[in-house]
């Protein structure tokens, strides 16, 4: 039961953060491009998951590492990252024949997401 609570609480917080961050980004930066908020959320989510997965290891936190990973990786990051929204928005771009925007958005999400995950791991290794 404790595991469920950790994932539930982390997921709720992550989902709320995703909603707030995506709306804030979309309304304050490039409002003509509503997917920009999702792009930023995906990149920061990849950074966070890379950091948390490496930082909360058994070597550092012992048996408590599982609880932290359930709360932060499975819960928080699982609720925060938005690849389902990413997929839907890409389908809408394709349907609207905005192929260059679709390709740019997809490439930027993947490239910067992988880069951010790697950066999170490097930061965690050096703490």
C-alpha positions as CSV (number, residue, x, y, z in Angstrom):
1,X,0.0,0.0,0.0
2,X,2.9,2.4,0.8
3,X,4.2,2.0,-2.8
4,X,0.8,3.0,-4.2
5,X,0.7,6.1,-2.0
6,X,4.2,7.2,-3.1
7,X,3.4,6.8,-6.8
8,X,-0.1,8.4,-6.4
9,X,1.2,11.4,-4.5
10,X,4.2,11.9,-6.9
11,X,1.9,11.4,-9.9
12,X,-0.5,14.0,-8.7
13,X,2.2,16.5,-8.0
14,X,3.8,15.8,-11.4
15,X,0.5,16.2,-13.3
16,X,-0.3,19.4,-11.6
17,X,3.2,20.7,-12.3
18,X,2.9,19.7,-16.0
19,X,-0.4,21.5,-16.3
20,X,0.8,24.7,-14.7
21,X,4.1,24.7,-16.5
22,X,2.7,24.0,-19.9
23,X,0.0,26.7,-19.6
24,X,2.5,29.2,-18.3
25,X,5.0,28.6,-21.0
26,X,2.4,28.5,-23.8
27,X,0.8,31.7,-22.7
28,X,4.0,33.7,-22.0
29,X,6.3,32.4,-24.7
30,X,5.3,31.9,-28.3
31,X,1.5,31.8,-27.7
32,X,0.9,31.0,-31.4
33,X,2.6,27.7,-30.8
34,X,0.6,25.8,-28.1
35,X,2.9,22.8,-28.3
36,X,5.9,24.8,-27.0
37,X,4.8,24.3,-23.4
38,X,4.7,20.5,-24.0
39,X,8.2,20.7,-25.6
40,X,9.6,22.5,-22.5
41,X,7.8,20.1,-20.1
42,X,9.2,17.1,-22.0
43,X,12.7,18.5,-21.9
44,X,12.7,19.4,-18.3
45,X,11.0,16.0,-17.5
46,X,13.8,14.2,-19.2
47,X,16.4,16.2,-17.2
48,X,14.6,15.4,-14.0
49,X,14.2,11.7,-14.7
50,X,17.9,11.4,-15.7
51,X,18.9,13.1,-12.5
52,X,16.6,11.1,-10.2
53,X,17.3,7.7,-11.6
54,X,21.0,8.2,-11.1
55,X,21.0,10.2,-7.9
56,X,18.7,8.0,-5.9
57,X,20.7,4.8,-6.1
58,X,21.0,2.1,-3.4
59,X,24.7,3.0,-3.0
60,X,23.7,6.5,-1.8
61,X,20.4,6.0,0.0
62,X,20.3,2.2,0.8
63,X,16.9,0.7,1.1
64,X,15.2,4.1,1.1
65,X,16.3,4.6,-2.6
66,X,13.3,2.6,-3.8
67,X,10.9,4.9,-2.0
68,X,12.5,8.0,-3.4
69,X,12.6,6.5,-6.9
70,X,8.9,5.4,-6.7
71,X,7.9,8.9,-5.5
72,X,10.1,10.9,-7.9
73,X,10.8,8.8,-11.0
74,X,7.6,6.7,-11.3
75,X,5.3,9.2,-9.7
76,X,6.5,12.8,-10.2
77,X,8.2,12.3,-13.6
78,X,5.5,9.9,-14.8
79,X,2.9,12.5,-14.1
80,X,4.9,15.4,-15.4
81,X,6.2,14.2,-18.8
82,X,3.7,14.5,-21.6
83,X,4.5,12.2,-24.5
84,X,0.8,11.4,-24.9
85,X,0.2,15.1,-25.5
86,X,3.3,15.1,-27.8
87,X,1.8,12.4,-29.9
88,X,-1.6,14.0,-30.2
89,X,-0.1,17.4,-31.1
90,X,2.0,15.8,-33.8
91,X,-1.0,14.1,-35.3
92,X,-2.8,17.5,-35.4
93,X,0.2,19.1,-37.1
94,X,0.2,16.3,-39.7
95,X,-3.5,16.7,-40.3
96,X,-3.1,20.4,-40.7
97,X,-0.3,19.7,-43.3
98,X,2.3,21.5,-41.1
99,X,5.0,19.0,-42.0
100,X,8.0,21.2,-41.4
101,X,6.6,22.2,-37.9
102,X,5.9,18.6,-37.2
103,X,9.5,17.5,-38.1
104,X,11.1,20.4,-36.2
105,X,8.9,19.7,-33.1
106,X,9.6,16.0,-33.1
107,X,13.4,16.4,-33.7
108,X,13.7,19.1,-31.0
109,X,11.7,17.0,-28.5
110,X,13.9,13.9,-29.1
111,X,17.3,15.5,-29.4
112,X,16.9,17.9,-26.4
113,X,15.1,15.3,-24.3
114,X,18.0,12.8,-24.7
115,X,20.5,15.6,-24.1
116,X,18.7,16.7,-21.0
117,X,18.5,13.2,-19.6
118,X,22.2,12.7,-20.2
119,X,22.9,16.1,-18.5
120,X,20.8,15.1,-15.5
121,X,22.9,11.9,-15.2
122,X,26.1,13.9,-15.4
123,X,24.9,16.4,-12.8
124,X,23.9,13.7,-10.4
125,X,27.3,11.9,-10.9
126,X,29.1,15.0,-9.8
127,X,27.1,15.7,-6.6
